[in-house]
């Protein structure tokens, strides 16, 4: 079985469409579950998900009583997933479900982590403001130099993991910097990591929870901590 772990916080506008679209478009050779982690939503996200479970038997929902952030939502998902492969994807339809099968194949070929990358040949972003693309590219280039690796998209949240490999990682970051944390900690453990291209299409429904101004210093201090962990820990 393959588990799709989907963190969701206040996604009432698009969560039904997400579940329907992924259920229709995903192409796998084995059963899958869709495990949505409702991260303390204060809107109708949980109510909608409970109703969707009647139609979609592969849908499971676990909830945080209060919002704990992306990192803790992922941790909850990793601990509750039943699959031998765990795929993380956003609930806003920015990640194409058709790519999941390719990512799972990479795990089956011997990799511990396959990252859906916007920056390898064939990848990209559509309808995303140019300044956001530039900042993301510069940050990922800097991180690749800092941690001396050939990974082009260290901050992507579209990923497939061998389940026993990701459960070895002790997650400390509660927010968006968790993706960088996981990548560096897997590098430290000498995990086999690869990338496959995908085109991120900017969300059309709902509002992004990522704030560049607020997150920039968080990423800086997280990268600093991880630098010492990577090379001196």
Z-matrix of the N, CA and C atoms (Angstrom, degrees):
N
C 1 1.457
C 2 1.528 1 110.53
N 3 1.327 2 115.25 1 146.90
C 4 1.456 3 122.11 2 175.11
C 5 1.529 4 108.49 3 -112.92
N 6 1.319 5 116.24 4 133.56
C 7 1.465 6 121.67 5 179.90
C 8 1.517 7 110.25 6 -105.03
N 9 1.323 8 116.37 7 128.49
C 10 1.454 9 121.69 8 170.47
C 11 1.522 10 107.31 9 -97.69
N 12 1.315 11 117.24 10 114.53
C 13 1.460 12 121.86 11 178.05
C 14 1.524 13 107.95 12 -97.68
N 15 1.323 14 116.19 13 121.64
C 16 1.468 15 122.01 14 -172.04
C 17 1.526 16 110.19 15 -126.95
N 18 1.332 17 119.42 16 99.03
C 19 1.460 18 120.43 17 173.76
C 20 1.527 19 109.86 18 -67.70
N 21 1.327 20 116.81 19 139.04
C 22 1.463 21 120.23 20 -179.21
C 23 1.522 22 109.83 21 -142.61
N 24 1.320 23 115.55 22 126.26
C 25 1.469 24 120.73 23 176.51
C 26 1.516 25 109.10 24 -134.21
N 27 1.310 26 116.24 25 114.78
C 28 1.471 27 122.75 26 -179.73
C 29 1.526 28 111.95 27 51.36
N 30 1.337 29 114.98 28 59.74
C 31 1.467 30 121.61 29 -178.77
C 32 1.528 31 111.85 30 -113.84
N 33 1.334 32 117.20 31 32.68
C 34 1.464 33 119.92 32 -174.92
C 35 1.528 34 112.90 33 -60.71
N 36 1.311 35 117.38 34 -28.71
C 37 1.471 36 119.89 35 -177.38
C 38 1.519 37 112.85 36 -70.13
N 39 1.331 38 116.96 37 -29.41
C 40 1.460 39 118.05 38 -172.82
C 41 1.510 40 116.64 39 -128.82
N 42 1.334 41 118.52 40 -1.29
C 43 1.465 42 118.98 41 -172.40
C 44 1.530 43 112.28 42 -67.02
N 45 1.324 44 118.17 43 -35.64
C 46 1.467 45 120.35 44 178.75
C 47 1.525 46 110.45 45 -65.05
N 48 1.336 47 116.52 46 -44.86
C 49 1.463 48 120.49 47 178.03
C 50 1.520 49 110.44 48 -62.10
N 51 1.324 50 117.15 49 -40.81
C 52 1.464 51 120.53 50 178.50
C 53 1.520 52 110.89 51 -58.50
N 54 1.314 53 117.82 52 -51.76
C 55 1.463 54 121.46 53 -178.10
C 56 1.524 55 110.68 54 -59.97
N 57 1.323 56 116.75 55 -44.41
C 58 1.469 57 120.93 56 -179.62
C 59 1.523 58 110.96 57 -64.10
N 60 1.330 59 117.42 58 -48.38
C 61 1.459 60 121.58 59 -176.31
C 62 1.526 61 112.08 60 -64.43
N 63 1.316 62 116.99 61 -46.39
C 64 1.468 63 119.77 62 -179.92
C 65 1.522 64 110.07 63 -64.32
N 66 1.310 65 117.66 64 -42.65
C 67 1.467 66 121.54 65 -179.77
C 68 1.525 67 111.22 66 -59.83
N 69 1.329 68 117.12 67 -34.44
C 70 1.460 69 121.47 68 -178.92
C 71 1.527 70 112.73 69 -82.50
N 72 1.325 71 116.72 70 -36.23
C 73 1.468 72 120.40 71 -168.70
C 74 1.532 73 114.75 72 -96.30
N 75 1.316 74 117.91 73 -17.39
C 76 1.456 75 119.31 74 -178.14
C 77 1.532 76 110.20 75 -69.82
N 78 1.322 77 116.15 76 140.23
C 79 1.471 78 120.90 77 -179.01
C 80 1.523 79 108.98 78 -128.56
N 81 1.319 80 115.79 79 101.33
C 82 1.464 81 121.49 80 -179.00
C 83 1.518 82 109.75 81 -128.89
N 84 1.323 83 115.73 82 155.08
C 85 1.458 84 121.10 83 -178.76
C 86 1.529 85 112.15 84 -93.36
N 87 1.304 86 116.92 85 6.50
C 88 1.462 87 121.51 86 -178.80
C 89 1.525 88 109.16 87 -146.20
N 90 1.319 89 118.34 88 165.38
C 91 1.466 90 120.68 89 179.92
C 92 1.523 91 111.53 90 -61.35
N 93 1.323 92 115.30 91 154.85
C 94 1.454 93 120.21 92 176.43
C 95 1.517 94 109.40 93 -139.32
N 96 1.313 95 115.00 94 156.40
C 97 1.456 96 121.30 95 170.99
C 98 1.521 97 108.37 96 -119.12
N 99 1.309 98 115.45 97 149.07
C 100 1.453 99 121.16 98 174.17
C 101 1.526 100 106.85 99 -111.14
N 102 1.322 101 115.72 100 107.46
C 103 1.458 102 121.24 101 -177.30
C 104 1.527 103 108.73 102 -102.91
N 105 1.320 104 116.31 103 103.73
C 106 1.457 105 121.17 104 179.72
C 107 1.525 106 108.65 105 -92.25
N 108 1.322 107 115.84 106 125.19
C 109 1.466 108 121.15 107 176.56
C 110 1.522 109 107.51 108 -97.83
N 111 1.315 110 115.84 109 104.08
C 112 1.458 111 121.09 110 178.13
C 113 1.525 112 108.03 111 -78.40
N 114 1.332 113 115.82 112 106.05
C 115 1.460 114 120.90 113 -170.97
C 116 1.534 115 112.23 114 -88.96
N 117 1.333 116 115.04 115 63.47
C 118 1.454 117 119.73 116 176.58
C 119 1.510 118 114.37 117 68.64
N 120 1.327 119 117.80 118 34.16
C 121 1.470 120 120.65 119 -179.37
C 122 1.529 121 111.34 120 -58.07
N 123 1.319 122 115.60 121 141.46
C 124 1.465 123 120.98 122 178.82
C 125 1.522 124 111.94 123 -104.91
N 126 1.330 125 116.74 124 1.40
C 127 1.463 126 120.68 125 177.23
C 128 1.529 127 108.72 126 -103.70
N 129 1.318 128 117.51 127 -152.46
C 130 1.472 129 121.51 128 -175.23
C 131 1.528 130 113.32 129 -92.06
N 132 1.328 131 118.17 130 14.23
C 133 1.464 132 120.88 131 -177.63
C 134 1.525 133 111.95 132 -53.77
N 135 1.328 134 117.88 133 -50.44
C 136 1.463 135 120.97 134 -176.97
C 137 1.525 136 111.14 135 -64.02
N 138 1.317 137 118.08 136 -42.55
C 139 1.464 138 121.83 137 179.40
C 140 1.520 139 110.73 138 -59.91
N 141 1.303 140 117.17 139 -43.63
C 142 1.467 141 121.62 140 -179.97
C 143 1.526 142 110.28 141 -64.80
N 144 1.322 143 117.00 142 -43.14
C 145 1.458 144 120.71 143 179.63
C 146 1.525 145 111.52 144 -62.50
N 147 1.326 146 117.32 145 -42.18
C 148 1.466 147 120.48 146 179.48
C 149 1.521 148 110.71 147 -62.20
N 150 1.319 149 116.99 148 -36.14
C 151 1.464 150 120.42 149 177.45
C 152 1.527 151 111.17 150 -70.22
N 153 1.322 152 116.94 151 -37.88
C 154 1.463 153 121.04 152 -179.74
C 155 1.520 154 112.73 153 -66.51
N 156 1.317 155 117.34 154 -26.60
C 157 1.466 156 121.27 155 -179.33
C 158 1.526 157 112.03 156 -61.84
N 159 1.312 158 116.90 157 -25.62
C 160 1.465 159 120.34 158 179.72
C 161 1.529 160 111.12 159 -66.14
N 162 1.327 161 115.71 160 -34.56
C 163 1.467 162 120.80 161 -178.52
C 164 1.518 163 111.85 162 -91.59
N 165 1.330 164 117.21 163 -38.86
C 166 1.461 165 121.49 164 -174.33
C 167 1.532 166 109.92 165 -106.89
N 168 1.313 167 115.80 166 97.62
C 169 1.460 168 120.50 167 -174.65
C 170 1.523 169 112.50 168 -70.16
N 171 1.328 170 117.01 169 -16.86
C 172 1.462 171 120.09 170 178.02
C 173 1.531 172 111.75 171 -83.83
N 174 1.320 173 117.57 172 -2.41
C 175 1.460 174 122.06 173 -178.28
C 176 1.523 175 110.86 174 -89.83
N 177 1.335 176 115.85 175 127.61
C 178 1.465 177 122.14 176 172.27
C 179 1.524 178 108.29 177 -123.95
N 180 1.300 179 116.44 178 152.64
C 181 1.459 180 121.21 179 -179.21
C 182 1.523 181 109.65 180 -133.09
N 183 1.318 182 116.01 181 130.91
C 184 1.461 183 121.69 182 169.20
C 185 1.532 184 106.64 183 -123.32
N 186 1.323 185 116.31 184 146.89
C 187 1.464 186 119.18 185 -173.01
C 188 1.518 187 112.55 186 -129.13
N 189 1.320 188 114.94 187 145.19
C 190 1.459 189 122.63 188 166.30
C 191 1.525 190 107.44 189 -93.82
N 192 1.313 191 116.58 190 138.58
C 193 1.459 192 119.87 191 178.49
C 194 1.526 193 110.98 192 -64.58
N 195 1.341 194 115.97 193 -36.51
C 196 1.445 195 121.45 194 178.19
C 197 1.528 196 109.04 195 -128.21
N 198 1.319 197 116.79 196 158.29
C 199 1.454 198 121.10 197 178.30
C 200 1.523 199 110.84 198 -65.12
N 201 1.342 200 116.40 199 125.09
C 202 1.464 201 121.42 200 -177.57
C 203 1.520 202 112.87 201 -115.43
N 204 1.322 203 118.32 202 -7.22
C 205 1.448 204 121.42 203 179.67
C 206 1.515 205 112.75 204 97.91
N 207 1.335 206 114.79 205 164.20
C 208 1.459 207 121.20 206 -175.31
C 209 1.522 208 112.86 207 -59.27
N 210 1.332 209 117.17 208 -43.18
C 211 1.452 210 119.97 209 -177.24
C 212 1.516 211 112.83 210 -58.66
N 213 1.314 212 116.34 211 -45.81
C 214 1.458 213 120.19 212 -179.38
C 215 1.524 214 111.71 213 -73.07
N 216 1.340 215 117.32 214 -30.24
C 217 1.465 216 119.86 215 175.12
C 218 1.526 217 110.28 216 -64.92
N 219 1.332 218 116.52 217 -41.87
C 220 1.460 219 119.94 218 177.15
C 221 1.524 220 110.95 219 -64.37
N 222 1.331 221 116.44 220 -43.38
C 223 1.460 222 119.93 221 179.36
C 224 1.538 223 110.87 222 -58.36
N 225 1.325 224 116.42 223 -45.29
C 226 1.464 225 120.33 224 177.59
C 227 1.522 226 110.63 225 -60.59
N 228 1.318 227 116.42 226 -41.80
C 229 1.458 228 120.13 227 178.18
C 230 1.516 229 112.61 228 -63.11
N 231 1.333 230 117.06 229 -44.30
C 232 1.462 231 120.64 230 179.71
C 233 1.527 232 111.38 231 -61.06
N 234 1.314 233 116.25 232 -39.02
C 235 1.459 234 120.47 233 -177.32
C 236 1.529 235 112.61 234 -74.23
N 237 1.314 236 117.28 235 -25.49
C 238 1.468 237 120.89 236 -176.63
C 239 1.528 238 113.82 237 -101.39
N 240 1.325 239 117.28 238 -12.36
C 241 1.469 240 120.09 239 -178.34
C 242 1.527 241 111.21 240 -67.20
N 243 1.307 242 116.11 241 143.82
C 244 1.464 243 122.30 242 -179.05
C 245 1.530 244 112.91 243 -100.44
N 246 1.329 245 117.31 244 -11.97
C 247 1.460 246 120.36 245 -171.80
C 248 1.517 247 114.44 246 -78.03
N 249 1.324 248 115.64 247 157.79
C 250 1.463 249 121.56 248 174.11
C 251 1.526 250 110.28 249 -77.25
N 252 1.340 251 115.66 250 -23.78
C 253 1.466 252 123.16 251 173.10
C 254 1.526 253 107.35 252 -121.24
N 255 1.334 254 115.94 253 135.04
C 256 1.460 255 120.88 254 178.39
C 257 1.525 256 108.89 255 -115.87
N 258 1.308 257 115.98 256 124.50
C 259 1.461 258 122.17 257 178.46
C 260 1.524 259 108.38 258 -111.09
N 261 1.325 260 117.00 259 129.29
C 262 1.464 261 120.48 260 175.87
C 263 1.519 262 109.24 261 -104.38
N 264 1.318 263 115.28 262 135.43
C 265 1.461 264 120.96 263 -179.18
C 266 1.514 265 108.94 264 -149.16
N 267 1.331 266 116.69 265 151.94
C 268 1.458 267 121.32 266 -179.82
C 269 1.529 268 110.87 267 -78.97
N 270 1.323 269 115.13 268 158.06
C 271 1.465 270 121.01 269 -177.21
C 272 1.521 271 113.12 270 -90.11
N 273 1.325 272 117.43 271 15.14
C 274 1.466 273 120.19 272 -173.14
C 275 1.530 274 113.90 273 -113.13
N 276 1.339 275 116.85 274 12.36
C 277 1.464 276 122.66 275 178.29
C 278 1.523 277 113.24 276 64.07
N 279 1.329 278 118.01 277 27.73
C 280 1.461 279 120.60 278 175.16
C 281 1.526 280 111.44 279 -86.80
N 282 1.329 281 116.85 280 -14.30
C 283 1.464 282 122.03 281 -178.68
C 284 1.530 283 109.68 282 -110.41
N 285 1.317 284 119.23 283 125.41
C 286 1.467 285 121.31 284 -176.30
C 287 1.528 286 112.66 285 -73.07
N 288 1.327 287 118.84 286 122.96
C 289 1.469 288 121.43 287 -179.95
C 290 1.529 289 113.55 288 -60.09
N 291 1.332 290 116.44 289 -26.85
C 292 1.468 291 119.65 290 -178.51
C 293 1.526 292 112.38 291 -63.40
N 294 1.320 293 118.50 292 -22.65
C 295 1.461 294 122.34 293 -177.86
C 296 1.520 295 112.27 294 -79.14
N 297 1.326 296 117.37 295 -17.60
C 298 1.465 297 121.25 296 -174.78
C 299 1.526 298 111.26 297 -60.59
N 300 1.320 299 117.51 298 -39.76
C 301 1.472 300 120.01 299 -179.74
C 302 1.527 301 111.14 300 -62.01
N 303 1.333 302 117.42 301 -39.80
C 304 1.463 303 120.95 302 178.96
C 305 1.530 304 110.83 303 -64.95
N 306 1.323 305 116.27 304 -38.08
C 307 1.457 306 120.56 305 179.16
C 308 1.532 307 110.60 306 -67.26
N 309 1.319 308 116.07 307 -41.76
C 310 1.468 309 120.14 308 178.70
C 311 1.527 310 110.90 309 -63.65
N 312 1.317 311 116.68 310 -37.19
C 313 1.467 312 120.20 311 177.75
C 314 1.524 313 111.43 312 -62.18
N 315 1.315 314 117.42 313 -36.60
C 316 1.465 315 120.68 314 177.81
C 317 1.526 316 110.94 315 -64.97
N 318 1.316 317 117.09 316 -39.19
C 319 1.466 318 119.88 317 176.69
C 320 1.530 319 109.82 318 -65.11
N 321 1.304 320 116.86 319 -41.28
C 322 1.467 321 120.26 320 179.35
C 323 1.527 322 112.18 321 -66.68
N 324 1.327 323 117.09 322 -22.64
C 325 1.467 324 120.36 323 179.39
C 326 1.532 325 112.20 324 -84.79
N 327 1.341 326 117.20 325 -0.70
C 328 1.456 327 119.60 326 173.36
C 329 1.514 328 116.51 327 121.82
N 330 1.334 329 117.84 328 -0.57
C 331 1.466 330 120.07 329 179.71
C 332 1.530 331 110.61 330 -85.58
N 333 1.327 332 114.93 331 151.84
C 334 1.468 333 121.13 332 176.93
C 335 1.520 334 111.64 333 -90.11
N 336 1.320 335 116.25 334 -29.11
C 337 1.468 336 122.35 335 -178.22
C 338 1.515 337 109.30 336 -143.36
N 339 1.312 338 116.41 337 130.90
C 340 1.464 339 122.16 338 171.82
C 341 1.512 340 107.83 339 -120.90
N 342 1.324 341 116.29 340 121.08
C 343 1.454 342 122.12 341 -178.29
C 344 1.521 343 110.28 342 -99.00
N 345 1.314 344 116.35 343 128.23
C 346 1.460 345 120.25 344 169.82
C 347 1.510 346 107.69 345 -73.41
N 348 1.326 347 117.17 346 114.79
C 349 1.460 348 121.74 347 -170.04
C 350 1.525 349 112.90 348 -109.79
N 351 1.321 350 114.55 349 136.13
C 352 1.467 351 120.83 350 175.12
C 353 1.521 352 111.75 351 -85.64
N 354 1.353 353 117.02 352 -9.26
C 355 1.455 354 120.02 353 -167.02
C 356 1.522 355 115.41 354 -120.13
N 357 1.325 356 118.19 355 3.35
C 358 1.459 357 119.23 356 169.98
C 359 1.524 358 107.52 357 -90.41
N 360 1.340 359 118.12 358 161.40
C 361 1.465 360 119.69 359 -179.97
C 362 1.523 361 111.96 360 -52.96
N 363 1.321 362 115.60 361 130.49
C 364 1.457 363 121.49 362 -176.89
C 365 1.512 364 113.17 363 100.02
N 366 1.330 365 117.00 364 -16.60
C 367 1.456 366 121.39 365 178.44
C 368 1.510 367 111.49 366 -91.92
N 369 1.322 368 115.89 367 172.75
C 370 1.453 369 119.36 368 178.40
C 371 1.513 370 111.96 369 168.08
N 372 1.324 371 116.01 370 -170.55
C 373 1.465 372 122.71 371 177.89
C 374 1.516 373 109.14 372 -139.17
N 375 1.333 374 115.71 373 141.76
C 376 1.457 375 121.70 374 178.91
C 377 1.518 376 110.25 375 -121.99
N 378 1.319 377 115.63 376 140.50
C 379 1.466 378 122.94 377 176.90
C 380 1.524 379 112.90 378 60.34
N 381 1.337 380 115.56 379 27.95
C 382 1.459 381 121.29 380 177.37
C 383 1.519 382 107.97 381 -105.98
N 384 1.333 383 119.07 382 133.12
C 385 1.473 384 120.60 383 179.89
C 386 1.530 385 111.66 384 -53.83
N 387 1.330 386 114.88 385 140.07
C 388 1.468 387 119.93 386 -175.61
C 389 1.523 388 111.77 387 -57.22
N 390 1.319 389 118.29 388 -38.57
C 391 1.461 390 120.57 389 -176.94
C 392 1.523 391 111.38 390 -65.08
N 393 1.346 392 116.77 391 -32.71
C 394 1.462 393 119.79 392 177.65
C 395 1.527 394 110.79 393 -70.63
N 396 1.329 395 116.37 394 -39.50
C 397 1.470 396 120.02 395 177.52
C 398 1.525 397 109.94 396 -62.51
N 399 1.331 398 116.25 397 -45.17
C 400 1.463 399 120.91 398 -179.24
C 401 1.525 400 111.20 399 -61.48
N 402 1.333 401 117.00 400 -47.01
C 403 1.462 402 120.38 401 -179.86
C 404 1.523 403 111.52 402 -61.84
N 405 1.317 404 116.51 403 -42.55
C 406 1.464 405 120.69 404 -180.00
C 407 1.523 406 111.47 405 -64.38
N 408 1.328 407 116.56 406 -43.37
C 409 1.467 408 120.07 407 179.41
C 410 1.528 409 111.42 408 -63.78
N 411 1.326 410 116.27 409 -44.95
C 412 1.468 411 120.23 410 -179.66
C 413 1.528 412 110.13 411 -63.26
N 414 1.336 413 116.76 412 -44.60
C 415 1.460 414 120.22 413 -179.63
C 416 1.526 415 111.27 414 -61.53
N 417 1.326 416 117.19 415 -44.80
C 418 1.466 417 119.79 416 -178.63
C 419 1.528 418 111.72 417 -68.56
N 420 1.323 419 117.38 418 -35.05
C 421 1.465 420 120.26 419 175.48
C 422 1.525 421 110.09 420 -63.57
N 423 1.327 422 116.57 421 -43.87
C 424 1.468 423 121.89 422 178.94
C 425 1.530 424 110.49 423 -63.07
N 426 1.345 425 117.16 424 -44.44
C 427 1.464 426 120.19 425 -179.16
C 428 1.527 427 111.29 426 -63.87
N 429 1.330 428 116.79 427 -39.12
C 430 1.467 429 119.97 428 179.20
C 431 1.529 430 110.85 429 -62.54
N 432 1.332 431 117.15 430 -38.63
C 433 1.463 432 120.72 431 176.41
C 434 1.520 433 111.01 432 -68.91
N 435 1.325 434 116.49 433 -44.24
C 436 1.462 435 121.84 434 -176.44
C 437 1.522 436 111.73 435 -61.36
N 438 1.335 437 116.03 436 -38.53
C 439 1.461 438 119.92 437 -176.39
C 440 1.525 439 112.70 438 -105.03
N 441 1.334 440 115.74 439 8.11
C 442 1.453 441 122.98 440 173.48
C 443 1.534 442 111.31 441 49.86
N 444 1.329 443 114.93 442 64.22
C 445 1.463 444 119.48 443 179.91
C 446 1.528 445 108.92 444 -142.13
N 447 1.309 446 115.62 445 165.13
C 448 1.456 447 121.39 446 -178.22
C 449 1.529 448 112.37 447 -101.05
N 450 1.296 449 116.85 448 16.75
C 451 1.462 450 121.13 449 178.84
C 452 1.529 451 108.61 450 -79.41
N 453 1.312 452 116.64 451 128.98
C 454 1.464 453 119.92 452 -175.21
C 455 1.521 454 113.29 453 -88.83
N 456 1.329 455 117.46 454 -22.28
C 457 1.467 456 121.12 455 -174.28
C 458 1.527 457 109.81 456 -134.15
N 459 1.324 458 115.98 457 75.32
C 460 1.463 459 121.01 458 -175.70
C 461 1.523 460 112.89 459 -72.17
N 462 1.333 461 117.50 460 -16.89
C 463 1.462 462 120.46 461 -175.16
C 464 1.528 463 113.66 462 -104.55
N 465 1.312 464 117.62 463 1.85
C 466 1.461 465 120.41 464 179.02
C 467 1.528 466 110.52 465 -62.30
N 468 1.343 467 115.63 466 140.62
C 469 1.456 468 120.13 467 177.23
C 470 1.515 469 113.27 468 -98.58
N 471 1.337 470 116.82 469 -0.29
C 472 1.465 471 122.34 470 -179.85
C 473 1.522 472 107.53 471 -94.03
N 474 1.340 473 116.87 472 103.59
C 475 1.463 474 120.71 473 -169.16
C 476 1.522 475 112.56 474 -145.75
N 477 1.324 476 115.17 475 157.43
C 478 1.464 477 121.53 476 170.23
C 479 1.523 478 107.88 477 -125.79
N 480 1.328 479 116.19 478 134.89
C 481 1.462 480 122.39 479 -178.89
C 482 1.521 481 110.83 480 -124.07
N 483 1.314 482 116.27 481 146.68
C 484 1.461 483 119.94 482 161.69
C 485 1.516 484 105.73 483 -70.71
N 486 1.325 485 117.46 484 125.92
C 487 1.463 486 120.27 485 -167.52
C 488 1.526 487 113.06 486 -60.06
N 489 1.329 488 117.70 487 -39.50
C 490 1.466 489 118.33 488 -179.14
C 491 1.525 490 111.69 489 -71.71
N 492 1.332 491 117.97 490 -22.80
C 493 1.462 492 121.05 491 178.23
C 494 1.526 493 110.99 492 -74.56
N 495 1.329 494 118.09 493 -43.98
C 496 1.467 495 119.60 494 -177.56
C 497 1.515 496 110.77 495 -72.86
N 498 1.316 497 118.51 496 -29.03
C 499 1.468 498 119.35 497 -179.42
C 500 1.530 499 112.57 498 -72.48
N 501 1.336 500 116.72 499 -11.98
C 502 1.465 501 119.91 500 175.40
C 503 1.529 502 112.31 501 -79.78
N 504 1.329 503 116.30 502 -15.70
C 505 1.462 504 120.93 503 -175.55
C 506 1.530 505 110.14 504 -83.03
N 507 1.309 506 116.04 505 127.44
C 508 1.463 507 121.44 506 176.33
C 509 1.535 508 108.53 507 -90.34
N 510 1.307 509 116.11 508 109.65
C 511 1.458 510 121.91 509 -175.96
C 512 1.528 511 110.22 510 -85.45
N 513 1.321 512 115.64 511 126.80
C 514 1.464 513 121.13 512 178.31
C 515 1.522 514 112.24 513 -110.29
N 516 1.338 515 116.49 514 -32.91
C 517 1.470 516 120.65 515 -176.41
C 518 1.529 517 110.83 516 -76.25
N 519 1.319 518 116.58 517 134.43
C 520 1.465 519 119.96 518 179.67
C 521 1.522 520 112.67 519 -93.86
N 522 1.331 521 117.18 520 -21.09
C 523 1.454 522 120.45 521 -174.38
C 524 1.512 523 114.27 522 -104.23
N 525 1.349 524 115.98 523 -155.03
C 526 1.458 525 121.90 524 -174.34
C 527 1.524 526 113.17 525 -65.99
N 528 1.325 527 117.78 526 -23.15
C 529 1.464 528 120.58 527 -179.66
C 530 1.523 529 112.25 528 -68.05
N 531 1.330 530 116.79 529 -4.42
C 532 1.469 531 120.44 530 179.48
C 533 1.531 532 111.36 531 -59.81
N 534 1.343 533 118.28 532 -31.78
C 535 1.469 534 119.96 533 -178.76
C 536 1.526 535 110.49 534 -64.10
N 537 1.323 536 116.81 535 -42.48
C 538 1.459 537 121.04 536 177.05
C 539 1.525 538 109.91 537 -65.67
N 540 1.324 539 116.89 538 -42.28
C 541 1.458 540 121.01 539 179.22
C 542 1.531 541 111.52 540 -58.39
N 543 1.305 542 116.90 541 -48.90
C 544 1.467 543 120.65 542 -178.99
C 545 1.524 544 110.59 543 -61.46
N 546 1.333 545 116.67 544 -43.86
C 547 1.460 546 120.02 545 -178.81
C 548 1.525 547 111.24 546 -59.55
N 549 1.327 548 116.13 547 -47.97
C 550 1.467 549 120.19 548 -177.37
C 551 1.523 550 110.65 549 -66.50
N 552 1.319 551 117.47 550 -40.30
C 553 1.464 552 119.78 551 -179.68
C 554 1.521 553 111.51 552 -67.66
N 555 1.323 554 117.52 553 -32.62
C 556 1.461 555 119.52 554 175.77
C 557 1.531 556 110.42 555 -72.72
N 558 1.338 557 117.23 556 -35.44
C 559 1.465 558 119.73 557 173.44
C 560 1.524 559 110.82 558 -60.39
N 561 1.329 560 115.64 559 -42.43
C 562 1.460 561 121.29 560 179.89
C 563 1.529 562 110.87 561 -60.93
N 564 1.310 563 116.50 562 -35.33
C 565 1.459 564 121.27 563 179.97
C 566 1.532 565 112.65 564 -86.09
N 567 1.335 566 115.41 565 7.74
C 568 1.466 567 122.11 566 178.47
C 569 1.527 568 112.29 567 59.51
N 570 1.318 569 115.68 568 37.45
C 571 1.458 570 120.49 569 176.51
C 572 1.528 571 109.75 570 -69.29
N 573 1.313 572 115.72 571 151.11
C 574 1.464 573 120.57 572 175.37
C 575 1.527 574 108.64 573 -84.16
N 576 1.333 575 115.77 574 120.11
C 577 1.464 576 121.93 575 -173.52
C 578 1.528 577 109.72 576 -124.96
N 579 1.310 578 116.14 577 136.57
C 580 1.460 579 121.57 578 175.52
C 581 1.516 580 109.07 579 -138.18
N 582 1.324 581 116.46 580 174.66
C 583 1.464 582 122.15 581 179.48
C 584 1.522 583 110.32 582 -134.08
N 585 1.326 584 115.71 583 149.79
C 586 1.465 585 122.12 584 169.83
C 587 1.527 586 107.17 585 -128.18
N 588 1.320 587 117.91 586 147.21
C 589 1.471 588 119.33 587 -177.51
C 590 1.523 589 113.07 588 -76.67
N 591 1.311 590 115.23 589 148.59
C 592 1.459 591 120.86 590 167.93
C 593 1.521 592 107.96 591 -150.89
N 594 1.309 593 116.10 592 157.76
C 595 1.459 594 121.68 593 177.88
C 596 1.524 595 108.40 594 -105.61
N 597 1.321 596 115.97 595 115.27
C 598 1.462 597 121.71 596 177.34
C 599 1.524 598 108.57 597 -79.58
N 600 1.324 599 115.65 598 127.43
C 601 1.463 600 120.93 599 177.30
C 602 1.522 601 107.44 600 -109.29
N 603 1.301 602 116.41 601 119.70
C 604 1.461 603 121.28 602 -175.10
C 605 1.528 604 111.30 603 -54.38
N 606 1.307 605 115.50 604 140.85
C 607 1.459 606 119.97 605 -175.34
C 608 1.528 607 111.93 606 -59.53
N 609 1.341 608 114.32 607 142.66
C 610 1.462 609 120.78 608 179.79
C 611 1.524 610 111.68 609 -106.61
N 612 1.335 611 115.96 610 -16.10
C 613 1.461 612 120.69 611 -177.43
C 614 1.517 613 109.09 612 -123.90
N 615 1.322 614 116.96 613 135.04
C 616 1.447 615 120.94 614 178.01
C 617 1.517 616 111.87 615 78.08
N 618 1.329 617 115.35 616 179.76
C 619 1.465 618 121.42 617 -176.38
C 620 1.515 619 110.43 618 -114.66
N 621 1.337 620 115.86 619 141.79
C 622 1.455 621 121.12 620 176.83
C 623 1.524 622 110.00 621 -66.05
N 624 1.341 623 115.77 622 143.89
C 625 1.466 624 120.76 623 177.97
C 626 1.524 625 111.50 624 -91.72
N 627 1.339 626 116.64 625 -4.10
C 628 1.461 627 120.47 626 -177.05
C 629 1.525 628 110.15 627 -88.54
N 630 1.325 629 116.20 628 127.16
C 631 1.461 630 122.53 629 178.61
C 632 1.526 631 108.83 630 -116.78
N 633 1.341 632 116.76 631 111.30
C 634 1.462 633 120.49 632 -174.16
C 635 1.529 634 112.32 633 -61.81
N 636 1.319 635 116.59 634 -40.98
C 637 1.460 636 119.60 635 -177.01
C 638 1.529 637 110.53 636 -65.52
N 639 1.328 638 116.19 637 -44.33
C 640 1.462 639 120.04 638 -179.19
C 641 1.516 640 112.04 639 -71.49
N 642 1.329 641 117.13 640 -34.48
C 643 1.459 642 120.62 641 -173.84
C 644 1.522 643 113.78 642 -84.40
N 645 1.332 644 118.75 643 -20.67
C 646 1.465 645 120.43 644 -176.70
C 647 1.525 646 113.15 645 -57.09
N 648 1.341 647 120.13 646 -50.32
C 649 1.466 648 118.62 647 177.99
C 650 1.522 649 112.80 648 -65.83
N 651 1.334 650 117.25 649 -30.97
C 652 1.467 651 120.34 650 177.90
C 653 1.522 652 110.10 651 -63.45
N 654 1.330 653 115.78 652 -45.36
C 655 1.465 654 120.14 653 177.98
C 656 1.518 655 110.91 654 -62.37
N 657 1.329 656 117.09 655 -39.16
C 658 1.460 657 120.59 656 -179.23
C 659 1.524 658 111.07 657 -61.46
N 660 1.324 659 116.67 658 -50.26
C 661 1.465 660 119.70 659 -177.69
C 662 1.529 661 111.39 660 -71.10
N 663 1.318 662 117.54 661 -33.32
C 664 1.464 663 120.09 662 175.62
C 665 1.522 664 110.42 663 -64.66
N 666 1.340 665 116.37 664 -44.50
C 667 1.469 666 120.21 665 178.45
C 668 1.513 667 111.10 666 -61.43
N 669 1.331 668 117.04 667 -38.25
C 670 1.458 669 120.93 668 179.10
C 671 1.528 670 111.13 669 -64.29
N 672 1.329 671 116.24 670 -45.43
C 673 1.469 672 120.03 671 177.81
C 674 1.521 673 111.35 672 -62.20
N 675 1.325 674 115.50 673 -42.87
C 676 1.455 675 119.95 674 -178.11
C 677 1.524 676 112.11 675 -69.63
N 678 1.329 677 117.29 676 -29.94
C 679 1.464 678 120.56 677 176.10
C 680 1.533 679 110.24 678 -60.28
N 681 1.319 680 116.47 679 -47.52
C 682 1.461 681 119.82 680 179.59
C 683 1.531 682 111.03 681 -67.91
N 684 1.334 683 116.28 682 -36.25
C 685 1.473 684 119.77 683 176.22
C 686 1.526 685 110.51 684 -63.58
N 687 1.331 686 116.18 685 -44.46
C 688 1.469 687 121.30 686 -175.26
C 689 1.540 688 111.66 687 -65.31
N 690 1.329 689 116.23 688 -42.32
C 691 1.461 690 118.73 689 -171.30
C 692 1.531 691 115.13 690 -106.55
N 693 1.330 692 116.70 691 -17.91
C 694 1.467 693 118.25 692 -176.63
C 695 1.525 694 113.30 693 -129.01
N 696 1.353 695 116.46 694 -3.77
C 697 1.445 696 119.29 695 -176.68
C 698 1.515 697 113.56 696 -80.46
